[in-house]
């Protein structure tokens, strides 16, 4: 299907452990080369989620996963960057 829509997900929870657990499970379902955007409160938190997902899955590396803060993403979408 050339015009198939891609499904995007957002998980919202007041519990940080629930968010991290869900993010780790979701990342485990995807290839390390797949283009994925990890959005977190700060860059270190996004990097830690990606790093832990790589270590837990023993895939060795992730070269399609990009990390960004919500503020940076908003600025990029607005075209201020």
C-alpha positions in Angstrom: 0.0 0.0 0.0 1.9 3.1 -1.2 -0.4 5.6 0.6 -0.8 3.7 3.9 -0.9 6.0 6.9 1.7 5.4 9.6 0.3 4.9 13.0 1.8 7.1 15.7 1.5 6.7 19.4 1.6 8.9 22.4 1.5 7.6 26.0 0.6 10.0 28.7 0.8 9.1 32.5 1.5 11.0 35.7 3.8 8.1 36.7 7.3 8.4 35.4 7.9 4.7 36.0 4.8 3.8 33.9 6.1 6.1 31.1 9.6 4.6 31.1 8.3 1.0 31.2 5.9 1.7 28.3 8.7 3.5 26.3 11.1 0.6 26.8 8.5 -2.0 25.7 7.6 0.1 22.7 11.3 0.5 21.7 11.8 -3.2 22.1 9.2 -3.8 19.4 11.1 -1.7 16.8 14.2 -2.0 14.8 17.3 -0.1 15.9 17.5 1.3 12.4 13.9 2.5 12.3 13.4 6.3 12.4 12.1 6.9 15.9 11.8 10.2 17.9 12.3 9.8 21.6 10.9 12.9 23.3 11.7 13.6 27.0 11.9 16.5 29.4 15.7 16.8 28.9 18.2 15.4 26.5 19.9 13.3 29.2 16.6 11.6 30.0 15.9 10.8 26.3 19.5 9.5 26.0 19.1 7.3 29.0 15.8 5.7 27.7 17.5 4.9 24.4 20.7 3.6 26.1 18.7 1.4 28.5 16.6 0.0 25.6 19.7 -0.9 23.7 21.3 -2.6 26.7 18.1 -4.5 27.6 17.6 -5.8 24.1 21.2 -6.6 23.4 20.9 -5.1 19.9 24.3 -3.4 20.4 23.4 0.0 18.9 20.5 2.2 17.7 21.2 4.4 14.7 17.7 5.5 13.7 16.6 6.7 17.1 16.7 10.4 17.6 16.4 12.2 20.9 14.8 15.6 21.5 13.2 17.7 24.2 9.6 18.8 23.8 10.8 22.5 23.8 13.3 21.8 21.0 10.7 19.8 19.0 8.2 22.7 19.3 10.8 25.2 18.1 11.7 23.0 15.1 8.0 22.6 14.2 7.5 26.3 14.5 10.5 26.9 12.3 12.6 28.9 14.8 15.6 26.6 14.5 
